[in-house]
Amino acid sequence: MTKLAISFLIGIMVGIEREHRGVEHEIFAGVRTYSITCITGMLTAFVSEATGPGFVYVAALFFGAICSIITYAKIFLFKRIGVTSPISLFFIFVMGILVGYDYGMFAIVSSIVVAFLLIQKKPLHQFAGNLTKEELYNAIQFLAVAFILYPVMPDRVFFGVINFRSAILIVILVSLISFLSYVLLRKFGTTRGICYSGFVGGFVNSEATAAALAGFSTRAREMAEPVLTGILLCNISMLIRNLVLALIVDPTGQTTLRMFPPQAVIILVSIGVALRYNKAFCPIGGEELKIESPFSLGQAFKFGVAFAVILIAGSFAYRIAGTAGIYFTALGAFVSSSGVIVSVTLLAVSGNISYETAANTAVLASLISTLNKILISRISGSSSLFSLAKNTFGIIAVIGTLALLLWNSL
């Protein structure tokens, strides 16, 4: 009875989405068809245990033929392009078979993922439509190289620190987070507002976003405060991203929990300072914010190299100078704070350093990246922006340092 209930609910879940799609145009299968198909798949697997696997093959050929007929009718008779309905129907049959063979959890999770993809049809089409051919080419090229390298890389530790197969996977995950933020930025437009662009851009690349925003302050004197607000929000998203990265690399959350209190203080102070400039908050329009897609070989290679160098250097520094050597690697945040966070968290997970040391170094890297916004404002922005940034980010860094010291003294 449990298998019957699971099959019924899986069919209902996907069938409801298909039924809802029937509001837009006529559909070939709805709630009843999907439920019956999933239950049939379950019964097919149940019967095959007594009669042998041949029964499953015959049933699969039968449903494959039905789906082929539906595809033919849809394209040639009803003149509608697309094969989502017949493929999803056959998918539900396979899910029923999985339930019948006691793989119910795989079937449930897979069905939830497919239901989500079906529901998100328009957003996914918009997601793809917001990318240029060059960006798509870069993304495909990056994924192709990454997943070709991943299986051929030896699954062993080099220099007593780095596993290149795991390193490639981490680079892919970090690039994916940045790329999703990049697409969001492209979708809603980088001219939507300085604050919007700054906050979302910080998840992509806080240094590049801060430099691009700082350049706007040279156009007019009154742009200094709005640009500073945008850079503050860019820095806030960077701080949030660093917490997320630590949790991804260390799913146990030990590093994230230890770095959260002082990091949260820095985030809250930054939000408070940003609200101080609320009169100039988020003006709409302006120049386009130009940031390179993070899903490209060049960007991934830069992050990968920075991450690997910091990881190896941190390990050797710890052997030579102990905890002080690890803290010294936080200076790598001038190049990539995410690279430092990923590196020290990996060192903690592998047992090379303590979680406390990793968390403290991660917070130091966030503070250094925060101070780096002053240098960026000096190089790319106006003198008015530099004056504001010097005081603002200086205060944030001082309070953050005190919070870190207080947290370690408790």
TORLUM-576684 format. One record per residue: x, y, z of N, C-alpha, C in turn; residue number from 1. Coordinates in steps of 0.1 Angstrom, whole numbers, plus 5000, padded with zeros to 4 digits. Each point is the difference from the previous one (the first is absolute). Layout:
residues N
n_px/n_py/n_pz/ca_px/ca_py/ca_pz/c_px/c_py/c_pz/seq
X/Y/Z/X/Y/Z/X/Y/Z/NUM
...
end
This chain:
residues 410
n_px/n_py/n_pz/ca_px/ca_py/ca_pz/c_px/c_py/c_pz/seq
5008/4988/5000/4992/5012/5000/5009/5013/5000/1
5011/4999/5006/5009/5012/5001/5005/5003/4986/2
5004/4990/4992/5004/5002/4986/4989/5006/4992/3
4988/4995/5002/4989/5005/4992/4997/5015/5003/4
5001/5004/5013/4998/5013/5004/5011/5010/4995/5
5012/4995/5000/5012/5008/4995/4998/5002/4985/6
4996/4990/4993/4998/5001/4985/4989/5009/4997/7
4989/4999/5007/4989/5009/4998/5003/5014/5002/8
5007/5003/5011/5004/5014/5003/5010/5006/4990/9
5009/4992/4996/5010/5005/4989/4992/5003/4988/10
4991/4991/4996/4992/5003/4988/4991/5013/5001/11
4995/5001/5012/4991/5012/5003/5009/5013/4999/12
5012/4999/5006/5008/5012/5001/5004/5005/4986/13
5005/4992/4991/5003/5004/4987/4988/5002/4991/14
4990/4992/5002/4987/5001/4992/4993/5014/5003/15
5001/5005/5012/4993/5013/5003/5007/5011/4992/16
5013/4999/4999/5007/5010/4992/4996/5000/4986/17
4999/4987/4994/4996/4999/4986/4985/5004/4998/18
4992/4998/5010/4986/5004/5000/4999/5015/4999/19
5008/5006/5009/5001/5015/5000/5004/5005/4987/20
5010/4993/4993/5004/5005/4987/4989/4999/4990/21
4989/4992/5003/4989/4999/4991/4992/5013/4999/22
5002/5009/5009/4993/5013/5000/5005/5008/4987/23
5013/4998/4997/5006/5007/4989/4997/4994/4986/24
5000/4987/5000/4997/4992/4987/4996/4986/5004/25
4994/4993/4990/4995/4987/5002/5012/4990/5003/26
4998/4991/5010/5011/4991/5004/4996/4986/4996/27
5010/4991/4999/4997/4986/4997/4998/4991/5012/28
5005/5005/5012/4999/4992/5012/5000/5009/5012/29
4991/4996/5009/4998/5008/5012/5002/4992/5013/30
4994/5005/5010/5002/4994/5014/4997/4985/5000/31
4988/4996/4994/4997/4985/5000/5010/4992/4992/32
5004/5005/4988/5009/4992/4992/5013/4998/5007/33
5005/5011/5005/5013/4999/5007/5000/4991/5012/34
4989/5001/5008/4999/4991/5012/4999/4985/4996/35
4992/4998/4990/4998/4986/4995/5013/4994/4994/36
5008/5009/4993/5012/4996/4994/5010/4996/5011/37
5001/5009/5010/5010/4997/5011/4996/4987/5007/38
4987/4998/5003/4996/4988/5007/5002/4988/4991/39
4999/5001/4987/5002/4989/4991/5015/4997/5000/40
5009/5010/5001/5014/4997/5001/5004/4992/5012/41
4993/5004/5011/5003/4993/5013/4995/4986/4999/42
4988/4997/4995/4995/4987/4998/5008/4991/4991/43
5005/5007/4990/5009/4993/4990/5012/4994/5007/44
5007/5009/5008/5011/4995/5008/4996/4989/5010/45
4989/5002/5006/4995/4990/5010/4998/4986/4993/46
4994/5000/4988/4997/4988/4993/5013/4994/4995/47
5009/5008/4996/5013/4995/4994/5008/4992/5010/48
4998/5003/5013/5007/4992/5010/4996/4985/4999/49
4988/4998/4995/4996/4986/4999/5001/4994/4986/50
4999/5008/4990/5001/4996/4986/5013/5002/4994/51
5009/5008/5005/5012/5004/4994/5000/5013/4994/52
5012/5006/4996/5001/5013/4995/4994/5003/4986/53
4996/4989/4993/4994/5001/4987/4988/5008/5000/54
4992/4999/5011/4987/5007/5001/5003/5015/5001/55
5011/5004/5006/5003/5015/5001/5004/5005/4986/56
5007/4992/4992/5004/5004/4987/4988/5002/4990/57
4991/4990/5001/4987/5001/4992/4992/5013/5004/58
4999/5002/5013/4992/5012/5004/5007/5013/4996/59
5013/5000/5001/5008/5012/4996/4998/5002/4985/60
5001/4990/4992/4998/5001/4986/4986/5006/4997/61
4990/4995/5007/4986/5004/4999/4999/5015/5002/62
5005/5005/5012/4999/5014/5003/5008/5008/4991/63
5012/4995/4996/5008/5007/4990/4993/5002/4987/64
4992/4990/4996/4992/5002/4987/4989/5010/5002/65
4993/5000/5012/4990/5010/5002/5006/5014/5000/66
5011/5002/5006/5007/5013/5001/5004/5004/4986/67
5004/4991/4991/5004/5003/4987/4988/5005/4992/68
4989/4993/5002/4987/5004/4993/4996/5014/5004/69
5001/5002/5013/4996/5014/5005/5009/5010/4994/70
5013/4998/4999/5010/5009/4994/4996/5003/4985/71
4997/4989/4993/4996/5001/4986/4988/5009/4998/72
4990/4997/5008/4987/5007/5000/5002/5015/5003/73
5008/5002/5010/5002/5014/5005/5007/5008/4989/74
5010/4995/4994/5008/5008/4990/4993/5000/4987/75
4996/4989/4995/4995/5000/4986/4985/5002/4998/76
4992/4997/5010/4985/5002/4999/4996/5013/5007/77
5005/5002/5012/4996/5013/5007/5010/5011/4998/78
5011/4998/4992/5010/5010/4997/5005/5008/5012/79
5004/4992/5010/5006/5006/5012/5013/4994/5002/80
5010/5009/5002/5014/4995/5002/5002/4997/5015/81
5007/4989/5002/5003/4997/5014/4997/4985/5003/82
5009/4994/5009/4998/4986/5003/5000/4998/5016/83
4997/5011/5007/5000/5000/5014/4990/4990/5006/84
4987/5001/4995/4990/4991/5005/5002/4985/4998/85
5004/4995/4988/5003/4986/4999/5012/4995/5008/86
5010/5009/5001/5012/4996/5007/4997/4999/5015/87
4992/5010/5005/4996/5000/5014/4991/4988/5004/88
4992/4996/4990/4991/4989/5002/5008/4987/5001/89
5010/4998/4992/5009/4988/5000/5008/5001/5013/90
5004/5012/5004/5008/5002/5013/4992/4995/5011/91
4987/5003/5001/4991/4996/5011/4999/4985/5000/92
5000/4993/4988/4999/4986/5000/5013/4994/5006/93
5011/5006/4997/5013/4995/5006/5000/5002/5015/94
4995/5012/5005/4999/5002/5014/4992/4990/5007/95
4989/4995/4994/4992/4990/5005/5008/4987/5002/96
5008/4997/4990/5008/4988/5000/5010/5001/5012/97
5006/5011/5002/5010/5002/5011/4993/4998/5013/98
4988/5005/5002/4992/4998/5012/4998/4985/5002/99
4996/4993/4989/4998/4986/5001/5012/4992/5004/100
5012/5005/4996/5012/4993/5004/5006/5005/5013/101
4992/5007/5008/5005/5005/5013/5010/5012/4999/102
4999/5007/4989/5009/5012/4999/4991/5013/5001/103
4991/4999/5010/4990/5011/5001/5006/5014/5002/104
5011/5001/5008/5005/5013/5003/5006/5006/4988/105
5007/4992/4991/5005/5005/4988/4989/5005/4991/106
4989/4993/5000/4988/5004/4991/4994/5013/5005/107
4999/5001/5013/4993/5012/5006/5009/5012/4997/108
5013/4999/5003/5009/5012/4998/5000/5004/4985/109
5002/4989/4991/5000/5003/4986/4987/5006/4995/110
4989/4996/5005/4987/5006/4996/4998/5014/5005/111
5005/5003/5012/5000/5014/5004/5008/5009/4991/112
5012/4995/4997/5009/5008/4991/4993/5002/4986/113
4994/4990/4995/4994/5001/4987/4987/5009/5001/114
4993/4999/5010/4988/5009/5002/5004/5014/5001/115
5011/5003/5007/5006/5013/5001/5004/5006/4986/116
5006/4991/4992/5004/5004/4986/4988/5003/4992/117
4989/4992/5001/4988/5002/4992/4993/5013/5004/118
5000/5003/5013/4993/5012/5005/5008/5012/4996/119
5013/4999/5000/5008/5012/4997/5003/5002/4985/120
4991/4996/4992/5002/5000/4985/5004/5014/4995/121
4992/5010/5004/5002/5014/4995/5013/5006/5006/122
5002/4999/5013/5013/5005/5006/5012/4994/4994/123
4999/4987/4997/5012/4993/4994/5003/5005/4986/124
4989/5002/4992/5001/5005/4987/5006/5015/5000/125
4995/5008/5010/5005/5013/5001/5015/5000/5005/126
5003/4990/5009/5014/4998/5004/5009/4999/4988/127
4996/4990/4991/5009/4998/4989/5000/5012/4990/128
4988/5006/4999/4999/5011/4990/5008/5013/5004/129
5003/5001/5013/5008/5012/5005/5015/4998/4998/130
5004/4989/4995/5014/4998/4997/5004/5002/4986/131
5011/5006/4997/5005/5002/4986/5006/4987/4995/132
5003/4999/4987/5006/4989/4995/5014/4998/5005/133
5007/5011/5003/5014/4999/5005/4999/4994/5014/134
4991/5005/5008/4999/4995/5014/4996/4985/5000/135
4991/4996/4991/4996/4986/5000/5012/4992/4995/136
5008/5005/4990/5012/4993/4996/5010/4998/5011/137
5002/5011/5008/5009/5000/5011/4996/4989/5010/138
4987/5000/5003/4995/4991/5010/5001/4986/4996/139
4997/4997/4987/5001/4986/4995/5015/4996/5000/140
5008/5009/4995/5014/4997/5000/5006/4997/5014/141
4996/5008/5009/5005/4999/5014/4995/4986/5005/142
4987/4997/4999/4995/4987/5005/5006/4988/4993/143
5002/5001/4987/5006/4989/4993/5014/4997/5005/144
5008/5011/5001/5014/4998/5005/5000/4995/5014/145
4991/5006/5009/5000/4996/5014/4996/4985/5001/146
4990/4996/4993/4995/4986/5002/5008/4990/4992/147
5009/5005/4991/5010/4991/4994/5012/4998/5009/148
5004/5011/5007/5011/4999/5009/4996/4992/5013/149
4988/5002/5004/4996/4994/5013/5002/4985/5001/150
4995/4992/4990/5002/4986/5001/5014/4995/4998/151
5008/5008/4993/5014/4995/4997/5010/5004/5011/152
4996/5009/5008/5009/5005/5011/5001/4989/5011/153
5012/4997/5005/5001/4989/5010/4993/5004/5013/154
4993/4991/5006/4993/5003/5012/5009/4997/5012/155
5011/5008/5001/5009/4999/5011/5006/5014/5004/156
5006/5001/5011/5004/5013/5006/5015/5002/4996/157
5002/5012/4994/5014/5005/4996/5005/5010/5011/158
5013/4999/5002/5006/5009/5010/4995/4999/5014/159
4992/4989/5002/4994/4998/5013/4988/5009/5003/160
4996/5007/4989/4989/5010/5002/4989/5000/4990/161
5003/5000/4987/4991/5003/4990/4996/4987/4992/162
4987/4998/4998/4995/4989/4992/4994/5007/4987/163
5007/4999/4989/4996/5007/4988/4986/4997/4995/164
4996/4988/5002/4986/4996/4996/4990/5008/5008/165
5002/5000/5013/4991/5008/5009/5001/5015/4997/166
5012/5004/4997/5002/5015/4997/4992/5004/4987/167
5000/4991/4990/4992/5004/4988/4985/5001/5003/168
4996/4990/5009/4986/5001/5004/4996/5013/5007/169
5009/5004/5009/4998/5012/5008/5000/5012/4990/170
5009/5001/4991/5000/5011/4990/4987/5000/4992/171
4995/4989/4997/4987/4999/4992/4989/5006/5009/172
4999/4996/5013/4990/5004/5009/5000/5015/5002/173
5012/5006/5003/5002/5014/5002/4996/5008/4987/174
5005/4995/4989/4996/5007/4987/4985/4999/4998/175
4994/4989/5004/4985/4999/4998/4993/5010/5008/176
5004/5002/5012/4994/5010/5009/5001/5014/4994/177
5012/5003/4995/5003/5013/4994/4992/5002/4987/178
4999/4989/4992/4993/5001/4987/4985/5002/5002/179
4994/4994/5010/4986/5002/5003/4997/5014/5003/180
5009/5006/5008/4999/5014/5004/5002/5009/4987/181
5009/4996/4992/5003/5008/4988/4988/5000/4991/182
4993/4988/4998/4988/4999/4992/4989/5009/5006/183
4998/5000/5013/4990/5008/5006/5003/5015/4997/184
5013/5003/5001/5003/5014/4997/4997/5004/4985/185
5003/4990/4991/4997/5002/4986/4984/5001/4998/186
4993/4991/5007/4986/4999/4997/4992/5013/5004/187
5004/5006/5011/4992/5012/5004/5007/5013/4996/188
5012/4998/4994/5006/5012/4995/5010/5007/5009/189
5012/5003/4996/5009/5006/5009/4998/5015/5002/190
4991/5005/4992/4996/5015/5001/4988/5001/5009/191
4995/4990/5006/4988/5000/5009/5003/5009/5012/192
5012/5000/5005/5003/5009/5011/5014/4996/5005/193
5007/5010/5005/5013/4998/5005/5000/4990/5012/194
4991/5002/5009/5000/4991/5011/4996/4986/4996/195
4991/4998/4992/4996/4987/4995/5012/4993/4993/196
5007/5007/4991/5011/4995/4993/5012/4997/5010/197
5002/5008/5010/5010/4998/5009/4998/4988/5008/198
4988/4998/5005/4997/4988/5009/5001/4987/4992/199
4994/4999/4989/5000/4988/4992/5014/4998/4994/200
5007/5011/4996/5013/4998/4994/5010/4995/5011/201
4998/5003/5012/5009/4996/5011/5001/4985/5001/202
4989/4993/4996/5000/4985/5000/5009/4995/4988/203
5001/5008/4990/5007/4996/4988/5015/5002/5003/204
5004/5013/5002/5014/5004/5002/5000/5013/5007/205
5002/5001/5013/4999/5012/5007/5010/5011/4996/206
5012/4995/4996/5010/5010/4996/4997/5006/4987/207
4996/4992/4990/4997/5005/4987/4987/5009/5001/208
4990/4996/5008/4988/5008/5001/5003/5014/5007/209
5008/4999/5010/5004/5013/5007/5008/5009/4991/210
5009/4995/4992/5007/5008/4991/4991/5006/4989/211
4991/4992/4995/4990/5006/4990/4991/5010/5006/212
4996/4998/5012/4991/5011/5006/5008/5012/5004/213
5012/4998/5004/5009/5012/5004/5002/5009/4988/214
5001/4994/4988/5002/5008/4988/4988/5009/4997/215
4988/4997/5005/4989/5009/4998/5001/5013/5008/216
5008/5000/5011/5001/5012/5008/5009/5010/4993/217
5007/4997/4990/5008/5010/4993/4992/5008/4990/218
4987/4996/4998/4992/5007/4990/4994/5013/5006/219
4996/4999/5013/4994/5012/5006/5003/4999/5015/220
5001/5011/5006/5004/5001/5015/4989/4994/5008/221
4987/5002/4996/4989/4996/5009/4998/4985/4999/222
5008/4993/4992/4999/4985/4999/5008/4993/5011/223
5007/5007/5008/5009/4994/5010/4992/4991/5010/224
4990/5006/5006/4992/4993/5010/4993/4988/4995/225
4992/5002/4988/4993/4988/4995/5010/4989/4996/226
5012/5003/4995/5010/4990/4996/5005/4993/5013/227
5003/5008/5010/5004/4994/5013/4990/4990/5005/228
4987/5004/4999/4990/4991/5005/5000/4987/4992/229
5002/5001/4987/5001/4988/4991/5012/4991/5004/230
5011/5007/5003/5012/4992/5003/4998/4993/5014/231
4993/5007/5009/4997/4995/5013/4992/4987/4999/232
4990/5001/4991/4991/4988/4998/5008/4989/4993/233
5009/5004/4991/5008/4990/4993/5009/4993/5011/234
5005/5007/5009/5008/4994/5011/4992/4991/5009/235
4987/5004/5002/4991/4992/5009/4998/4987/4993/236
4997/5000/4987/4997/4987/4993/5013/4991/5000/237
5012/5007/4999/5012/4992/5001/5002/4993/5013/238
4996/5007/5011/5001/4994/5013/4990/4989/5002/239
4988/5001/4994/4991/4989/5001/5005/4988/4991/240
5005/5003/4988/5005/4990/4992/5011/4992/5006/241
5009/5006/5008/5011/4994/5007/4995/4990/5010/242
4989/5003/5007/4994/4991/5009/4994/4987/4993/243
4994/5003/4989/4994/4989/4992/5011/4991/4995/244
5011/5006/4995/5011/4992/4995/5006/4991/5010/245
5002/5005/5012/5005/4992/5011/4991/4988/5004/246
4987/5002/4998/4990/4990/5003/5001/4989/4989/247
5002/5004/4988/5001/4991/4988/5012/4991/5002/248
5011/5006/5003/5013/4992/5001/4999/4991/5013/249
4994/5006/5010/4999/4992/5013/4986/4998/5004/250
4993/4990/4994/4985/4998/5002/4997/4998/5015/251
5010/4997/5008/4997/4998/5015/4996/5013/5006/252
5005/5011/4994/4997/5014/5005/5009/5004/5011/253
5010/4993/5003/5008/5004/5012/5008/5013/4997/254
5005/5001/4988/5007/5013/4996/4990/5011/5000/255
4989/4998/4993/4990/5011/4999/4995/5005/5014/256
4997/4990/5009/4995/5004/5013/5010/5008/5008/257
5013/4997/4998/5011/5007/5008/5002/5014/4994/258
4998/5002/4987/5003/5013/4994/4987/5008/4999/259
4989/4994/5003/4987/5008/4999/4999/5012/5009/260
5002/4999/5013/4998/5011/5009/5008/5013/4996/261
5013/5000/4998/5007/5012/4996/4996/5004/4986/262
4998/4990/4991/4996/5004/4986/4986/5006/5000/263
4991/4996/5009/4987/5006/5001/5000/5014/5005/264
5010/5003/5009/5002/5013/5005/5004/5009/4989/265
5009/4996/4991/5005/5008/4989/4988/5002/4990/266
4992/4990/4998/4989/5002/4991/4990/5010/5005/267
4996/4999/5013/4990/5009/5006/5005/5014/5000/268
5013/5002/5004/5006/5013/5000/4999/5006/4986/269
5004/4992/4990/5000/5004/4986/4986/5004/4995/270
4990/4993/5005/4986/5003/4996/4996/5013/5007/271
5004/5002/5012/4997/5012/5007/5006/5012/4994/272
5012/4999/4995/5007/5011/4993/4993/5003/4987/273
4996/4989/4993/4994/5002/4987/4987/5008/5001/274
4992/4996/5011/4988/5007/5002/5002/5015/5004/275
5011/5003/5004/5003/5014/5004/5000/5009/4987/276
5003/4994/4989/4999/5008/4987/4987/4998/4993/277
4989/4998/5007/4987/4996/4994/4994/5011/4991/278
5005/5012/5002/4995/5011/4991/5004/4998/4986/279
5011/4993/4998/5005/4998/4987/4999/4985/4996/280
4990/4994/5006/4999/4985/4999/4995/4995/4987/281
5008/4992/4993/4995/4993/4988/4994/5009/4989/282
5007/5010/4995/4995/5007/4988/4999/4990/4988/283
4989/5002/4993/4998/4991/4988/5007/5006/4988/284
5004/4992/4991/5007/5004/4988/5015/5002/5001/285
5006/5005/4990/5014/5002/5000/5008/4991/4990/286
5013/5000/5001/5008/4992/4991/4999/4985/5003/287
5003/4993/4989/4999/4985/5002/5012/4995/5008/288
4998/4991/5009/5011/4995/5008/5006/4988/4992/289
5012/5001/4997/5006/4989/4991/5009/4991/5009/290
4996/4988/5001/5007/4990/5008/5001/4987/4991/291
5012/4995/4999/5002/4988/4992/4993/4988/5006/292
4995/4991/4991/4993/4988/5005/5010/4991/5008/293
4996/4996/5012/5008/4991/5008/5001/4986/4995/294
4991/4996/4990/5000/4987/4995/5008/5000/4987/295
5013/5003/5001/5009/5000/4989/5013/4993/5004/296
5007/4995/4991/5013/4994/5004/5010/5009/5006/297
5000/5013/4995/5009/5010/5006/4997/5003/5015/298
4987/5003/5003/4997/5003/5013/5001/4988/5010/299
4996/4988/4995/5002/4988/5008/5014/4996/5002/300
5009/5003/4990/5014/4997/5001/5006/5009/5011/301
4996/5013/5000/5006/5009/5009/4996/4996/5015/302
4987/4997/5001/4996/4996/5014/5007/4987/5004/303
5000/4990/4991/5007/4987/5003/5014/5002/5004/304
5007/5008/4992/5015/5002/5004/5001/5007/5013/305
4992/5011/5003/5000/5007/5012/4997/4990/5012/306
4990/4992/4998/4996/4991/5010/5010/4990/5003/307
5007/4994/4990/5010/4990/5001/5012/5006/5007/308
5005/5012/4995/5012/5006/5006/4998/5003/5015/309
4988/5006/5003/4997/5003/5014/5000/4988/5009/310
4994/4989/4994/4999/4987/5008/5014/4995/5003/311
5008/4999/4989/5013/4994/5002/5009/5009/5009/312
4999/5013/4997/5008/5010/5008/4996/5000/5015/313
4987/4998/5002/4995/5000/5013/5005/4988/5008/314
5000/4988/4993/5005/4988/5007/5014/5001/5004/315
5009/5005/4990/5014/5002/5003/5002/5011/5011/316
4992/5010/4999/5002/5011/5010/4996/4995/5014/317
4990/4991/5001/4996/4995/5013/5011/4991/5005/318
5007/4992/4992/5011/4991/5004/5012/5009/5005/319
5002/5011/4994/5012/5008/5003/4997/5009/5012/320
4988/5008/4999/4997/5010/5010/4988/4997/5009/321
4994/4989/4998/4988/4996/5008/4988/5009/4996/322
4992/5003/5010/4988/5007/4998/5002/5014/4994/323
5011/5006/5003/5003/5013/4995/5002/4999/4985/324
5006/4989/4995/5002/4998/4986/4987/4999/4992/325
4990/4994/5006/4987/4999/4994/4993/5013/4999/326
5001/5008/5011/4994/5013/5001/5006/5009/4989/327
5013/4998/4997/5007/5008/4990/4993/4998/4986/328
4995/4987/4998/4994/4998/4986/4987/5008/4998/329
4995/5005/5011/4988/5009/4998/5002/5011/4991/330
5013/5004/4998/5003/5011/4991/4997/4997/4986/331
4998/4987/4997/4996/4996/4987/4986/5005/4996/332
4993/5005/5010/4987/5006/4997/5001/5013/4991/333
5012/5006/4999/5002/5011/4991/4998/4995/4986/334
5002/4987/4998/4998/4994/4986/4986/4993/5000/335
4997/4992/5010/4988/4992/5000/4996/4996/5014/336
4990/5006/5006/4996/4996/5013/4994/4986/5000/337
4993/4997/4989/4994/4987/4999/5010/4989/5000/338
5011/5003/4993/5011/4991/4999/5006/4997/5014/339
5001/5010/5008/5006/4998/5014/4990/4992/5008/340
4987/5003/4999/4990/4993/5008/4999/4985/4996/341
5000/4997/4988/5000/4986/4995/5012/4993/5004/342
5012/5006/4999/5013/4994/5003/5001/4996/5015/343
4997/5010/5009/5002/4998/5014/4989/4990/5005/344
4988/5000/4994/4990/4991/5004/5004/4986/4997/345
5006/4998/4988/5004/4987/4996/5012/4995/5009/346
5008/5009/5004/5011/4996/5009/4994/4995/5014/347
4990/5007/5004/4993/4996/5012/4993/4986/4999/348
4993/4998/4989/4993/4988/4997/5010/4988/4999/349
5012/5002/4994/5010/4990/4999/5008/4997/5013/350
4997/5009/5010/5007/4998/5013/5014/5006/5001/351
5004/5008/4990/5013/5007/5000/5000/5012/5010/352
4988/5006/5001/5000/5011/5010/4987/4999/5008/353
4998/5007/5011/4988/5000/5008/4989/5008/4993/354
4987/4996/5003/4989/5008/4995/5000/5014/5005/355
5005/5003/5012/5001/5013/5005/5010/5009/4992/356
5011/4994/4997/5010/5007/4992/4994/5003/4986/357
4993/4990/4994/4994/5002/4987/4990/5011/5000/358
4991/5000/5011/4990/5011/5001/5006/5013/5002/359
5010/5002/5008/5006/5013/5003/5007/5005/4987/360
5006/4991/4992/5007/5004/4988/4989/5004/4990/361
4989/4993/4999/4989/5004/4991/4994/5014/5003/362
4999/5003/5013/4995/5013/5004/5010/5011/4997/363
5013/4997/5002/5010/5009/4997/5000/5003/4985/364
4998/4989/4992/5000/5002/4985/4988/5009/4996/365
4989/4999/5007/4988/5008/4997/5003/5015/5004/366
5007/5002/5011/5004/5013/5005/5010/5007/4990/367
5009/4992/4995/5010/5005/4990/4993/5003/4987/368
4991/4992/4996/4992/5003/4988/4992/5013/5001/369
4995/5002/5013/4993/5012/5003/5009/5012/4999/370
5012/4999/5005/5009/5011/4999/5005/5002/4986/371
5000/4990/4992/5004/5001/4986/4991/5009/4992/372
4987/5002/5005/4991/5009/4993/5005/5014/5001/373
5008/5004/5010/5006/5013/5001/5010/5002/4989/374
5008/4990/4998/5011/5001/4990/4993/5000/4986/375
4989/4993/4998/4993/5000/4987/4994/5013/4998/376
4994/5006/5010/4994/5014/4999/5011/5010/4996/377
5012/4998/5006/5011/5010/4997/5004/4999/4985/378
5001/4987/4995/5005/4998/4987/4990/5003/4989/379
4987/4996/5002/4990/5001/4990/4990/5011/5002/380
4999/5006/5012/4990/5010/5003/5005/5014/5001/381
4991/5009/5004/5003/5014/5002/5006/5002/5014/382
5005/5012/5002/5006/5003/5013/4989/5001/5010/383
4988/5004/4997/4989/5001/5009/4996/4985/5005/384
5000/4991/4990/4997/4986/5004/5011/4994/5009/385
5012/5003/4996/5011/4995/5008/4999/5005/5015/386
4997/5013/5001/4999/5006/5014/4989/4993/5008/387
4989/4997/4993/4988/4994/5007/5004/4985/5003/388
5006/4993/4990/5003/4986/5002/5011/4998/5011/389
5009/5009/5000/5011/4999/5010/4994/5000/5014/390
4991/5009/5003/4994/5000/5013/4991/4989/5003/391
4991/4997/4990/4990/4990/5001/5005/4986/5002/392
5008/4996/4991/5006/4986/5000/5010/4999/5011/393
5007/5011/5004/5009/4999/5011/4993/4997/5013/394
4988/5007/5002/4992/4998/5012/4995/4986/5001/395
4995/4995/4988/4995/4986/5000/5011/4990/5003/396
5012/5002/4995/5011/4991/5002/5004/5000/5015/397
5001/5012/5006/5004/5001/5014/4989/4993/5009/398
4988/5002/4998/4989/4994/5008/5001/4985/4997/399
5002/4995/4988/5001/4986/4997/5012/4994/5007/400
5011/5007/5000/5012/4994/5007/4997/4999/5015/401
4994/5010/5006/4997/4999/5014/4990/4989/5003/402
4990/4998/4991/4991/4989/5002/5007/4986/4999/403
5010/4999/4991/5007/4988/4999/5009/4997/5012/404
5006/5011/5006/5008/4998/5012/4991/4997/5012/405
4989/5006/5001/4991/4997/5011/4995/4986/4999/406
4996/4995/4988/4995/4987/4998/5011/4989/5004/407
5012/5003/4997/5011/4991/5004/5004/5000/5014/408
4996/5011/5007/5003/5001/5014/4989/4993/5009/409
4989/4997/4994/4989/4994/5008/5003/4985/5002/410
end
